[in-house]
Amino acid sequence: MTIFDEMNTTIERFFGPLTNWITTIGGTKMTEKEYNQLPAVRRSDLLLLRRSPLHLLYSKSADAVLEPPTPAQIFGSACHKFVLEGGEAFGREYAVAPAIDRRTKIGKEEWEIFKFENEGKQIVAPEDFERIKSMKSALAAHPTAMSLLSGEHEQSYVWTDDETGEDCKIRLDCLNNYQGRPLIVDYKTVSNCEDGVFERECRKYGYKIQAGMYTEGLACATNFSVDAGFAFVCQEKAAPYAVRVYMCDPGFVEQGNRQFHELLRYYHQCRESGNWPGYSDGYLCADEWEEVAE
């Protein structure tokens, strides 16, 4: 039985504090499944809280319906694994589908054998794997991207927030050194790297919150021995797989840190009060730019 199986018996038990053995973890190499089982606040929790506390509460309940990963999500995860950790790590969790004609009897038999031999792994289409390899080649050709992504990968950190007492967790794509300073580097596969596009995605998907939360989390989990900067390496998912590096200035990170703490305080208030509200009611008003008919 997993930690989540035990904690899902009641919402109150789920939102309880971490056990002592969990709070000692820092800079630990663990699988994504093990990381997901740590009952601490993660960035995605806070983004769901931003939608409404009710949505977050439901996602942690035993009644929550877990949607299977979409092909796009499988591709993104597979790309991260291959680019950041290499072919061996990729092969432990993913299997590239062979070129089999499953319309024939022999093809159907070969496909069943393939699935049996790769039970528990995510299946990646051969054309997607070729695209992933091309993306890694394009990253290697970029003057700085691959060097930024060449540090320690997929390290997990857990800490307790001093103000709220809430346990938090982060999982870093990469921790590197840049110009003499530790640098957290996050790899994003995107549809478009044009001016203004990723900036809008930062607001939509809470990437500024990620920068603020991750830099603080690394500092707290290492007893403030690490003061890191933050950068994004973005890459388009379609040929020619263009790459763009975004270095985050201190103001960007500080704003994200303030947003992180605002949401964490809200989470703490909800947990302490047991009140997890949904949406607030509002008004629909005329647009200022549109003339109102008399």
N, C-alpha and C positions, 0 to 999 in steps of 0.2 A: 504494500500500500504506500502510495506516495504522500508527501507532505500535503499536497493539495487535496487528496482524497480524505485525509483526516480533517483538514481545516474546512472543507466544504460542508461538514455536518451542520454547522451554523455559521452565519455571517460574522457573529461576534468572535468566534474562535479563529476564523480566517484572519481577521484584522488585528489579532493579538500580536504581541512583540515577538521578535525572533528568539529562538532558543540560543543559549550561550555559545554553543559550538558554531552556530552560523555567524555570530558577530565577530568571531576571530578570523573569518576569511578576509584576505586582502591580497590583491594581485594574484588570484588563483586561476590556474588553467583548468577549466571544467567544460563539459559539453554544454551545448545550448539547452538541452533538456534539463540538465542539472541546474543551470542558471534559472531557467523558467520556474523551477520548483521552489526556489528561495522565496519565502513569503515576505518580501520587502517592496517598498514603493519604487516603481520604475517610471521612466519617462512616458511610456505609453499609457500608464495609469493616469498620470496627470493630464495628458491630452484628452483622455476620455472624461475625466472630471471636468475639464474645461467645457466640454459639450453639456454635461449635466452630471451631478453626483449620482442621480438615479441610474444612468447608463453604466457608470463604474460599478455600482453596487450589483446590478444585474449581471455584469460580466464575471463577477466573482462568485455568483450563486451556483448551486447545484443544478438549477433549472436552465442555466445559460446554454444556448445552442451554439456549438463551435462550428463555424463554417470551415470546410476543407480549404486548403490553400489553393489559390487560383494559379493557372499556368504562369502568369506574370510574376506572382510571388515566388513560385518555385524557381523560375529563371533568375530572379534577383538574388535569392539565397544561394543558389548554385554558383552564380557568378562571384559573389562575395567569397564563398569557400575556395573556389579555384584560384582567384586572383590573390587573395590574402594568405592562404595557407598551402596552396600548391596541390598537385595532382594526387599525392598519397592521401592527404586529408580529405580531398574531394571524393576519392574512391571509397572511403569508409562510410559515407553517407549518401552518395549518389551513384547511380548506374546509368550509363549511356545506352539507350535502346539500340539494339542491332538492326541492320537493314533486313527486315523479315516481311514477307508478303503474308499477312495474317488472314488473307482470304482463302488460302490453300490449307489443306489438311496438315501438310508438313509444317507450313508456317505457323499454324495455330499450336502445334505440338512444340515447336522450337520456342515460341513465345511463352508458353507455360513453363518450360524448363528455365528460361531466362528469369521469369518472375520468381520462381522457386529459389534459384541460386542467389537472387538479390532481394530476398524478403526483408522488409524493414527499411529499404532504401527508397529514396525518391527517384523516379525515373525521369531522365532528361532526354529529350528528342535529339537525334544526332545533329540535325541542323542547328539546334540551339547550342550544342556543345561546340560546334565549329565557330559560332558567333562569339561564345565566351572566350575561346582561344584567340580569336582575332582582337577582341577587346583587350586582353592582356598584352598582346603584342603592341597595340596602339598605346597602352599605358607605358610600356617599356621604352617607346620612342619619344615620349614626352620628356623634356629636359629636367623636370623636378618631380613629377608625380610619383614615379616608381620608387625613387629614393625616399620620398616622404612615407611611403607605405612599406618600407623595408624593416621596420622595427619589430617590437613584440606584438603579437596578434591575439585578439580575442581573450584578453585578460579581464577577469571579473573582480569587482570591488564592492564591498558592503560597508556601510557606516551608519551611525546613529546621529540624526540631526540634533544639535544642542538645544535649539529653541523649542521644538515640538516633541522631541523624544521619539520621533518616527524613524524606523529603519528604512534605509534607501539602498538601492543597488544600481550599478552601471556595468556595462560590458563594452569595452573599447575595441573598435576595429583595429587600431594600431596606436602604440605609444612609441614615439621616436624622439630624437634630439635634433633640433634645428637651430643653427647659429648659437650653440652653447646653452640652449634652454629646452627642457622637455616639451614635447608637442604632442597633443592628442590629435590624431588624424582620422577623419571619418570618410569612408568611401561611399559615394552615392551614385547609383545608376539612374540616369534621368532621360527624359525625352528630348530636352532642349537645353543647351547651355548659353543661349543668346543673352545679351544684356537684359536685365530685369526679370527674366523667367525664374531663375533659381532664387532670386530675392523674394519673389512672391511665394514660392514654395516654402521658403524659410518661415514666413508668417503662417501659411496654411498648415504645415506639418510640425510646427514647433521646433524648428532646428535651432533657433536662438536659445530656447529653453534648454535644449540638449547641450549646447556649448556651456551655458552657465552651470547646469547641474553636473556635467561630467568633470569640469575643471575643479569645482568645489569638492565633488566626491573623491576624486583622486587625491586632493590635498588632505581631506579629513581621514581617508582610509590609510594614508601613509604618515599620519601624525605631522602633517604639514611639512614633510621633508621634500615634497615635490610641488613646485609651483609651475604649472604647465600652461602653455598657450593652446589654441585650438585652430584647426584648419579643416576644410572640406576638399576632397578630391572628387570632382564630378565628371562623369563620363556618359556620353550619349549612347543609347542602346542600339542605334542604327548606324550603318556605315556612313562615313568613315570613322565612327567611334571617337569623335572629338573629345578632348579632355580639357578641363579648366580647373585650376586650383584657386581656392578662395582662402586667404589668410584672414582670420577674424581679429579685428582690432579690439583693444581692451574695452571700449565702450559697448561694442556688440555683446561681448561676454558678460559685462556687468549688467546690461539690460536683461539678458537671459537669466542671470542669477537672481535678479529681483523678481522676475516672472515666476521662476521656479519656486522661490520662497512664498510668494503670494498663493500659488496653487497648493503648496505643501501645507501652509497654515489652514487653508480652506478644507483640505482633506482631513487634517487633524480635528478641526471643528466638527466636521460631519461625523467622524468616528467617535468623538467624545460625546456628542449629543445624540447619536443614533438617528439623526435626521438627514436623509439623503434626497434632497428635493430634485424634481425634474425641471422643465423649462419654466421661466417666469413669463407671465402674460404680458402682452405689449399692445401697441397701437400701430395701425397702418396709416401713414400720413402721405399727403400729396408730395410729389417730387418738386423741389424748388425750381428745377430747370424746365418743368412742363407747365404750360399755361393751364390754369384751372378753368373749365368751362362754367359760365354763369348759368 
